[in-house]
Amino acid sequence: MKPCCITYNSGVEKAEKAKKQPTGARQAAARPRDRGRATKRKLIEETARLCEERPGAEVSVAEIAAAAGVFPNQVTYHFGSKDALLVHAAFLGLLHDARRIERIGRQAPDAAAFRRNIARAVLAMPSLPSVARALAAGISKPELAPVVDQHLQLLFRQSERYVSRLAETRGWSAGRPFDVEARTFWSTALGAVLLVRAGAHGTNADLDLAGALTVHDGPGAG
């Protein structure tokens, strides 16, 4: 029993000492964590920017580090690999594009225009080439699959909330639950990009992405 008591008392003493620690000391201890988060955010943002400016081109670690104003070894320190950073950056770009597309959707006068406008805007998103590379990385490198899945789930949830709120406001509905609507739409769009990247012939005109949406005027199953 004594070791337990000693350990507990030691923990209490440490907690008491931490409470007595000056505010400045606690702030100083938090600064490295804050700097680390800021560095990670800067690396992701600069990588997303570079990928958008040069779609389809390779971006080196040295270029990313220079753009973010850090040393190249910060990439592996914070992300483990360049590929992991590229995944984070690709989906950051995709989420930014998705927010712009949401504004386009809100301007649609009816559900039919919403389907057309959303489909057209998604196929023109500048982030799609980077996202296609991220998806391919998740397939070829199992350690990146959880990172890809995390971002996809965020995209699905954000899209589901958006379309369900818009439908409620406009009196629209869908032929299936809104979570399935969001997943089906993005799976179709991203799958098409992967096909093109794999060498499939065709253009955006060959894809009826609007047909992947069942949102319509009036009440229904959604």
C-alpha distance (Angstrom), angle and dihedral (degrees) to the residues before:
residue distance angle dihedral
M1 . . .
K2 3.81 . .
P3 3.83 96.5 .
C4 3.81 89.2 53.7
C5 3.78 91.3 51.3
I6 3.77 91.8 47.1
T7 3.80 92.1 49.9
Y8 3.82 92.1 47.7
N9 3.78 93.4 47.5
S10 3.78 90.5 46.9
G11 3.80 89.8 53.6
V12 3.79 91.4 49.2
E13 3.78 90.9 49.7
K14 3.79 91.2 50.8
A15 3.80 91.1 49.4
E16 3.81 90.5 49.9
K17 3.78 91.0 49.1
A18 3.81 90.3 49.7
K19 3.81 90.1 52.7
K20 3.80 90.2 51.2
Q21 3.79 91.7 48.7
P22 3.81 111.6 111.4
T23 3.81 116.5 -102.1
G24 3.78 90.0 -118.0
A25 3.80 91.5 57.2
R26 3.82 92.0 51.2
Q27 3.79 90.2 48.8
A28 3.79 90.6 49.1
A29 3.80 90.3 53.2
A30 3.82 90.5 51.5
R31 3.80 94.6 49.9
P32 3.83 97.2 79.0
R33 3.82 89.8 52.6
D34 3.79 90.9 48.8
R35 3.79 91.0 48.5
G36 3.79 90.2 49.3
R37 3.81 92.5 52.2
A38 3.80 90.8 46.3
T39 3.80 91.1 50.7
K40 3.81 92.3 49.7
R41 3.80 91.3 48.8
K42 3.82 91.5 48.3
L43 3.81 92.2 49.6
I44 3.80 92.0 50.3
E45 3.80 93.6 46.4
E46 3.81 94.8 47.3
T47 3.80 92.2 46.1
A48 3.81 90.4 51.0
R49 3.80 90.0 49.9
L50 3.80 93.7 49.5
C51 3.80 91.9 47.7
E52 3.80 91.1 50.3
E53 3.80 92.5 48.7
R54 3.82 92.0 48.8
P55 3.82 106.7 32.0
G56 3.78 112.8 -166.2
A57 3.82 93.9 8.5
E58 3.79 125.1 115.5
V59 3.79 116.3 -108.3
S60 3.80 116.8 -154.6
V61 3.80 127.5 -138.3
A62 3.80 89.1 -119.3
E63 3.80 91.4 55.7
I64 3.79 92.4 47.9
A65 3.79 92.8 48.4
A66 3.81 92.4 47.9
A67 3.81 91.7 50.2
A68 3.81 91.1 49.2
G69 3.81 93.4 44.0
V70 3.83 94.9 -122.3
F71 3.80 137.9 109.9
P72 3.83 117.4 -86.4
N73 3.81 92.2 -117.2
Q74 3.82 88.3 65.4
V75 3.81 88.1 74.9
T76 3.79 94.0 62.0
Y77 3.81 92.1 36.4
H78 3.80 93.5 57.9
F79 3.82 102.2 29.2
G80 3.79 107.3 20.6
S81 3.79 93.5 -128.4
K82 3.78 142.8 17.0
D83 3.81 89.9 -111.5
A84 3.81 91.5 58.9
L85 3.80 90.4 51.2
L86 3.81 90.5 49.3
V87 3.81 90.3 53.5
H88 3.81 91.9 52.7
A89 3.81 91.3 46.0
A90 3.81 93.9 47.2
F91 3.78 93.2 54.4
L92 3.79 92.5 43.4
G93 3.80 87.0 57.5
L94 3.80 90.5 46.1
L95 3.82 93.1 51.5
H96 3.81 90.3 49.4
D97 3.81 89.8 50.5
A98 3.80 90.3 47.1
R99 3.81 90.7 56.0
R100 3.81 90.5 52.2
I101 3.79 89.3 49.3
E102 3.79 90.4 51.5
R103 3.81 88.7 60.2
I104 3.80 89.5 52.0
G105 3.79 90.2 50.9
R106 3.79 92.5 52.0
Q107 3.80 90.2 57.0
A108 3.82 92.9 58.5
P109 3.82 112.3 111.6
D110 3.80 94.4 -148.5
A111 3.81 141.9 5.4
A112 3.81 94.7 -93.2
A113 3.81 91.4 55.1
F114 3.80 89.0 45.3
R115 3.82 91.5 56.6
R116 3.82 93.1 47.4
N117 3.80 96.4 44.1
I118 3.79 95.3 45.4
A119 3.80 93.1 48.7
R120 3.81 93.0 48.2
A121 3.81 92.9 47.8
V122 3.81 94.7 47.5
L123 3.81 93.0 52.4
A124 3.82 89.1 53.2
M125 3.83 96.1 49.3
P126 3.83 111.4 131.9
S127 3.81 91.1 -144.9
L128 3.82 95.2 62.7
P129 3.85 97.7 90.7
S130 3.82 90.8 52.0
V131 3.80 91.7 46.8
A132 3.80 90.4 50.8
R133 3.82 88.8 55.3
A134 3.80 90.2 47.8
L135 3.80 91.8 52.2
A136 3.79 90.9 48.3
A137 3.81 89.5 50.4
G138 3.79 90.1 52.6
I139 3.80 89.2 53.9
S140 3.80 97.1 46.1
K141 3.81 97.7 38.2
P142 3.82 113.6 46.1
E143 3.82 92.7 -164.9
L144 3.82 88.6 65.9
A145 3.80 95.7 48.9
P146 3.85 94.3 86.9
V147 3.81 90.2 51.4
V148 3.80 91.3 51.0
D149 3.80 91.6 46.4
Q150 3.80 92.0 49.9
H151 3.80 91.3 55.3
L152 3.80 93.7 43.5
Q153 3.81 91.5 52.8
L154 3.81 89.4 51.4
L155 3.80 90.4 50.4
F156 3.81 92.0 48.9
R157 3.81 93.4 48.6
Q158 3.79 93.3 46.9
S159 3.82 91.5 49.2
E160 3.79 92.8 46.3
R161 3.81 91.9 52.8
Y162 3.78 91.1 46.9
V163 3.79 98.1 50.4
S164 3.81 94.4 40.7
R165 3.82 92.4 51.9
L166 3.80 92.4 45.0
A167 3.80 91.4 48.7
E168 3.79 91.1 49.4
T169 3.80 91.2 50.5
R170 3.81 94.3 47.1
G171 3.79 98.7 37.4
W172 3.80 91.5 -114.6
S173 3.78 127.3 141.4
A174 3.80 138.7 -173.3
G175 3.78 135.9 -128.3
R176 3.82 90.5 -117.9
P177 3.82 138.4 23.3
F178 3.78 112.9 -63.0
D179 3.80 94.3 -119.0
V180 3.82 89.1 57.1
E181 3.81 89.9 44.6
A182 3.82 91.4 56.1
R183 3.80 94.7 45.1
T184 3.79 93.4 46.6
F185 3.78 93.6 49.0
W186 3.81 96.2 48.8
S187 3.80 92.9 41.4
T188 3.81 88.7 55.0
A189 3.80 93.5 46.9
L190 3.81 96.1 45.7
G191 3.80 92.4 41.6
A192 3.80 89.7 55.2
V193 3.80 90.7 52.2
L194 3.80 91.1 51.1
L195 3.81 90.5 50.8
V196 3.78 91.7 53.0
R197 3.80 90.9 46.7
A198 3.80 89.5 50.5
G199 3.81 89.8 57.2
A200 3.80 103.9 -93.3
H201 3.80 111.6 154.2
G202 3.77 121.1 -125.5
T203 3.79 144.1 78.0
N204 3.77 136.8 -112.2
A205 3.79 87.9 -90.6
D206 3.81 88.7 67.1
L207 3.80 92.4 60.0
D208 3.79 123.2 78.1
L209 3.78 95.9 -157.0
A210 3.80 90.3 157.6
G211 3.80 87.0 62.6
A212 3.82 88.8 64.1
L213 3.83 87.8 68.5
T214 3.79 121.0 77.8
V215 3.81 97.4 -176.5
H216 3.81 109.2 134.3
D217 3.78 142.1 164.6
G218 3.78 116.8 -85.5
P219 3.81 134.4 20.2
G220 3.79 122.8 -36.5
A221 3.80 147.6 132.9
G222 3.80 97.4 -52.9
